[in-house]
Amino acid sequence: MKDEQIIHLFFQRSQEALSELQARYGARCAAVARRVLGDQRDVEECVNDTWIRVWNAIPPDHPQSLGAYVARVVRNLALDRYHYNTAARRSSALTQAFEELEPCLLAKDDVVSQMEEKEFREFMDKFLGELSKENRSCFVRRYWYGESVREIGQAMRLSEGAVKSSLFRTRNRLLAAMEKEGVQI
C-alpha cells in the first residue's frame, strides 16, 4: 500500500492504518531504534511507542513523506530512551557520532536566538540539498540513523577511509556554511 493511502486510512481512523504502517515501516523503525539503543526490549518498546505517537499525530499532521516522518518519530523516541538510560555514563557508537558532529551543533538557546527552528531546518535542508548524493547519504546515515562508518561503507560499497573522508569534508563544509550564514556555534 502506498504512503498516501496509509495516511488516508489514518484520517479515517481505521485500525488498518497501523497494520499497514507496521508492515511497510516496521523493519526500518526497528533498525533505527536498534542503532541508537542496542537493547532489544528497548527497541521493541520504542517501536511500539512510535505507532502510538503516529496514531495520535495523524490527523491533524499530514506528512509529505510518511517514511521520513515515521523515522523521525522513532529516532526521537530512541534518543529520549538512550538519554534516559545513559544519563550518568557515556558510551556507544552513537555517542561517538555525535562527538564528531559536536562542532557543528548548536545549543538550544543559540538556535532560538540566532534563527527560528524552522529557519534552521530550512538551512540544513538547503545545505544537504547542495551535497552530492553520495556525501548526503553518508552524512544522513551517520548523523541521523547512527550507522557506523563500516556499515555505511558496506551499504554504499565504499572503503571506510572514503566514508571518513566524506564525513570530514561534509562537516567542514557545514561549518563554513554556518559561518557564512552567521549561525553562531
DRENGUNU-363550 format. One line per field, with one value per residue (C-alpha): residue in three letters; x, y, z; residue number from 1. Coordinates in Angstrom, 3 decimals, padded with zeros to 6 digits. Each point is the difference from the previous one (the first is absolute). Example, Ala and Ser with C-alpha at 12.3 -4.5 7.8 and 13.67 -1.06 7.14 Angstrom:
BEGIN
res (Ala_Ser)
x (012.300_001.370)
y (-004.500_003.440)
z (007.800_-000.660)
n (1_2)
END
This chain:
BEGIN
res (Met_Lys_Asp_Glu_Gln_Ile_Ile_His_Leu_Phe_Phe_Gln_Arg_Ser_Gln_Glu_Ala_Leu_Ser_Glu_Leu_Gln_Ala_Arg_Tyr_Gly_Ala_Arg_Cys_Ala_Ala_Val_Ala_Arg_Arg_Val_Leu_Gly_Asp_Gln_Arg_Asp_Val_Glu_Glu_Cys_Val_Asn_Asp_Thr_Trp_Ile_Arg_Val_Trp_Asn_Ala_Ile_Pro_Pro_Asp_His_Pro_Gln_Ser_Leu_Gly_Ala_Tyr_Val_Ala_Arg_Val_Val_Arg_Asn_Leu_Ala_Leu_Asp_Arg_Tyr_His_Tyr_Asn_Thr_Ala_Ala_Arg_Arg_Ser_Ser_Ala_Leu_Thr_Gln_Ala_Phe_Glu_Glu_Leu_Glu_Pro_Cys_Leu_Leu_Ala_Lys_Asp_Asp_Val_Val_Ser_Gln_Met_Glu_Glu_Lys_Glu_Phe_Arg_Glu_Phe_Met_Asp_Lys_Phe_Leu_Gly_Glu_Leu_Ser_Lys_Glu_Asn_Arg_Ser_Cys_Phe_Val_Arg_Arg_Tyr_Trp_Tyr_Gly_Glu_Ser_Val_Arg_Glu_Ile_Gly_Gln_Ala_Met_Arg_Leu_Ser_Glu_Gly_Ala_Val_Lys_Ser_Ser_Leu_Phe_Arg_Thr_Arg_Asn_Arg_Leu_Leu_Ala_Ala_Met_Glu_Lys_Glu_Gly_Val_Gln_Ile)
x (000.000_001.307_000.736_-002.854_-002.473_001.328_-000.330_-003.563_-000.744_001.352_-002.330_-002.876_001.246_000.124_001.949_001.252_002.248_002.141_000.257_001.068_002.438_001.589_000.263_001.580_002.291_000.356_003.406_001.370_-001.221_001.531_003.313_000.058_-000.835_002.501_002.845_-000.736_-000.970_001.428_-002.248_-002.747_-002.625_000.619_-000.155_-003.362_-001.415_001.243_-001.506_-003.340_000.048_000.611_-003.271_-001.893_001.722_-000.776_-003.623_-000.420_001.722_-001.766_-002.376_000.496_003.524_000.152_003.624_001.323_002.310_-001.451_003.272_002.015_-002.722_-000.046_003.819_000.139_-002.509_001.797_003.393_-001.149_-001.597_003.150_002.203_-002.248_000.279_003.752_000.444_-002.127_002.000_003.408_-000.536_003.042_002.293_001.311_000.539_-001.165_000.589_-002.727_001.833_003.075_-002.000_-001.400_003.460_001.202_-002.842_000.219_001.858_-002.971_-002.732_-001.656_-001.191_-003.785_000.205_002.358_-002.425_-002.842_002.045_001.676_-002.797_-003.455_-000.034_-001.799_002.664_002.722_-001.770_-000.227_003.705_000.828_-002.320_001.706_003.446_-000.813_-001.626_003.242_002.022_000.622_-002.272_002.918_001.088_-003.587_-000.615_003.145_-000.886_-003.626_000.851_002.651_-001.632_-003.697_-000.194_003.121_001.622_003.659_002.628_000.356_-003.770_-000.118_002.986_-001.525_-003.410_001.450_002.896_002.612_003.119_-000.124_002.642_-002.193_-002.946_002.119_001.358_-003.478_-001.296_003.003_-000.377_-003.775_000.385_002.505_-002.356_-002.802_002.135_000.928_-003.652_-001.030_002.658_-001.070_-003.650_001.006_-001.096_001.829_001.542)
y (000.000_003.469_002.651_002.274_-002.882_-000.741_003.667_-000.048_-002.975_001.992_002.867_-002.493_-001.283_-003.528_-002.578_-001.331_003.083_-001.325_-003.466_001.454_002.390_-002.842_-002.183_002.765_001.641_-002.440_-001.335_003.482_001.317_-002.924_000.538_003.706_-000.691_-002.881_002.239_002.441_-002.367_-003.456_-001.682_-001.962_000.682_003.744_-000.264_-001.793_002.499_002.907_-001.393_-000.637_003.539_001.218_-001.522_001.692_003.329_-000.138_-001.021_003.015_002.393_-000.907_001.811_002.955_-000.451_-000.977_-000.948_000.419_-002.976_-002.617_-001.944_003.032_000.986_-003.439_-000.156_003.365_-001.117_-003.280_001.698_002.668_-002.605_-002.131_002.986_000.884_-003.588_000.018_003.209_-001.435_-003.252_001.675_003.114_-000.737_-001.704_000.619_-002.817_-001.425_000.561_002.639_002.013_-000.139_001.217_002.927_000.873_000.189_002.358_002.037_002.974_000.441_-000.326_002.977_000.315_000.310_003.604_000.865_-001.394_002.009_003.212_-000.390_-001.511_-001.317_-003.795_-000.053_002.224_-002.310_-002.991_001.890_000.810_-003.696_-001.094_002.460_-001.107_-003.682_000.708_001.521_-003.116_-002.804_-002.995_-002.034_002.647_000.661_-003.721_-000.448_003.013_-001.000_-003.644_000.967_002.908_-000.714_-003.805_-000.519_-002.560_-000.826_000.929_-003.709_-000.432_003.043_-001.252_-003.426_001.366_002.530_-002.182_002.473_-000.495_001.130_002.598_001.418_000.233_001.708_002.473_000.762_000.612_002.183_002.149_000.274_001.110_002.630_001.190_000.176_002.113_002.327_000.308_000.752_002.710_001.478_000.114_001.494_-002.988_000.204_-003.199)
z (000.000_-000.845_002.612_-001.062_000.382_003.489_000.963_-001.338_002.277_002.958_-000.843_-000.064_003.402_-001.398_002.017_-003.323_-000.186_002.840_-001.545_-003.332_001.684_001.957_-003.096_-002.067_002.574_002.904_-001.029_-000.724_003.352_001.857_-001.800_000.898_003.645_000.188_-001.185_002.789_002.804_-000.509_002.598_-001.763_002.685_-000.270_-003.800_000.098_002.487_-002.062_-003.218_001.736_001.387_-003.552_-001.209_002.842_-000.640_-003.725_000.667_002.287_-002.408_-003.261_-000.248_000.307_-001.440_-003.656_-000.704_-003.516_000.488_002.317_000.111_001.093_002.475_001.641_000.020_001.764_002.616_000.752_000.031_002.439_002.263_-000.134_000.815_002.941_001.268_-000.605_002.006_002.784_000.049_-000.129_002.070_002.156_-002.507_-003.515_-002.463_-003.338_-003.668_-000.036_002.665_-002.200_-003.018_001.973_001.293_-003.625_-000.844_003.219_-001.549_-002.358_002.637_001.574_003.545_000.155_001.190_-002.865_-002.572_001.461_000.187_-003.431_-002.069_000.453_000.077_-003.336_-001.555_001.281_-001.532_-003.280_000.253_000.544_-002.817_-002.348_001.151_-000.447_-003.358_-001.278_000.849_-002.455_000.472_001.383_002.534_001.084_000.432_002.112_002.159_000.593_000.636_002.563_001.816_-000.412_000.011_002.121_-002.288_000.530_-002.589_-000.806_-000.545_-002.275_-001.991_-000.462_-000.982_-002.445_-001.231_001.207_002.066_003.623_-000.868_-002.771_002.408_002.667_-002.561_-001.286_003.530_000.882_-003.131_000.487_003.635_-001.111_-002.737_002.564_002.328_-002.865_-001.083_003.588_000.273_-003.345_001.158_003.348_002.047_003.331_001.301)
n (1_2_3_4_5_6_7_8_9_10_11_12_13_14_15_16_17_18_19_20_21_22_23_24_25_26_27_28_29_30_31_32_33_34_35_36_37_38_39_40_41_42_43_44_45_46_47_48_49_50_51_52_53_54_55_56_57_58_59_60_61_62_63_64_65_66_67_68_69_70_71_72_73_74_75_76_77_78_79_80_81_82_83_84_85_86_87_88_89_90_91_92_93_94_95_96_97_98_99_100_101_102_103_104_105_106_107_108_109_110_111_112_113_114_115_116_117_118_119_120_121_122_123_124_125_126_127_128_129_130_131_132_133_134_135_136_137_138_139_140_141_142_143_144_145_146_147_148_149_150_151_152_153_154_155_156_157_158_159_160_161_162_163_164_165_166_167_168_169_170_171_172_173_174_175_176_177_178_179_180_181_182_183_184_185)
END
